[in-house]
């Protein structure tokens, strides 16, 4: 049986209804708001939750991109010169809590994650980005709306990005926990 690949243009915030219709192998292009977050940001998010502190940004129903941008600030404006995905499996230990607390709808990264995280949450998908698309996607970042937690280091800070047709992103793990990495044909 051949996989039927579909191309989808989606806008954030994503809905659970949209997510449930998607199949592994679908090619996704995202428009709207996404947040970068790596290891240190995830740790701090969990610290805020533990201490019952409100985050300085709204992750509810959001999209997290596992990436550490290469940036510079000129005339009070952030400019991104590099933005490739980082290895998502490093965030496996944080993901279940972050996804469930904030109803995260999608995670973008490379290398995959534990599919049980998505099977248990049922409202989140994993989108893979290959490193080669990083140069293309720089043009699809319309603005850096805000940078949070600069004290973590510029690669580890959280960037709120406005993007248009960001992709191609491959749906690698769906909301049922089906994984393209385990597909046998």
Secondary structure in CASP SS format (residue, H / E / C, confidence):
PFRMAT SS
TARGET T0000
AUTHOR 0000-0000-0000
METHOD secondary structure of the structure
MODEL  1
X C 1.00
X C 1.00
X C 1.00
X C 1.00
X C 1.00
X C 1.00
X E 1.00
X E 1.00
X E 1.00
X E 1.00
X E 1.00
X C 1.00
X C 1.00
X C 1.00
X C 1.00
X H 1.00
X H 1.00
X H 1.00
X H 1.00
X H 1.00
X H 1.00
X C 1.00
X C 1.00
X C 1.00
X C 1.00
X C 1.00
X E 1.00
X E 1.00
X E 1.00
X E 1.00
X E 1.00
X E 1.00
X E 1.00
X E 1.00
X E 1.00
X E 1.00
X C 1.00
X C 1.00
X H 1.00
X H 1.00
X H 1.00
X H 1.00
X H 1.00
X H 1.00
X H 1.00
X H 1.00
X H 1.00
X H 1.00
X H 1.00
X H 1.00
X C 1.00
X C 1.00
X C 1.00
X C 1.00
X C 1.00
X C 1.00
X C 1.00
X C 1.00
X C 1.00
X C 1.00
X C 1.00
X C 1.00
X E 1.00
X E 1.00
X E 1.00
X C 1.00
X E 1.00
X C 1.00
X C 1.00
X E 1.00
X E 1.00
X E 1.00
X E 1.00
X E 1.00
X C 1.00
X C 1.00
X E 1.00
X E 1.00
X E 1.00
X E 1.00
X E 1.00
X E 1.00
X C 1.00
X C 1.00
X E 1.00
X C 1.00
X E 1.00
X H 1.00
X H 1.00
X H 1.00
X H 1.00
X H 1.00
X H 1.00
X H 1.00
X H 1.00
X H 1.00
X H 1.00
X H 1.00
X H 1.00
X H 1.00
X H 1.00
X H 1.00
X C 1.00
X C 1.00
X C 1.00
X E 1.00
X E 1.00
X E 1.00
X E 1.00
X E 1.00
X C 1.00
X C 1.00
X C 1.00
X C 1.00
X H 1.00
X H 1.00
X H 1.00
X H 1.00
X H 1.00
X H 1.00
X H 1.00
X C 1.00
X C 1.00
X C 1.00
X E 1.00
X E 1.00
X E 1.00
X E 1.00
X C 1.00
X C 1.00
X H 1.00
X H 1.00
X H 1.00
X H 1.00
X H 1.00
X H 1.00
X H 1.00
X H 1.00
X C 1.00
X C 1.00
X E 1.00
X E 1.00
X E 1.00
X E 1.00
X E 1.00
X E 1.00
X E 1.00
X E 1.00
X C 1.00
X H 1.00
X H 1.00
X H 1.00
X C 1.00
X C 1.00
X C 1.00
X C 1.00
X C 1.00
X E 1.00
X E 1.00
X E 1.00
X E 1.00
X E 1.00
X E 1.00
X E 1.00
X E 1.00
X E 1.00
X E 1.00
X E 1.00
X E 1.00
X E 1.00
X E 1.00
X E 1.00
X E 1.00
X C 1.00
X C 1.00
X C 1.00
X C 1.00
X C 1.00
X E 1.00
X H 1.00
X H 1.00
X H 1.00
X C 1.00
X C 1.00
X C 1.00
END
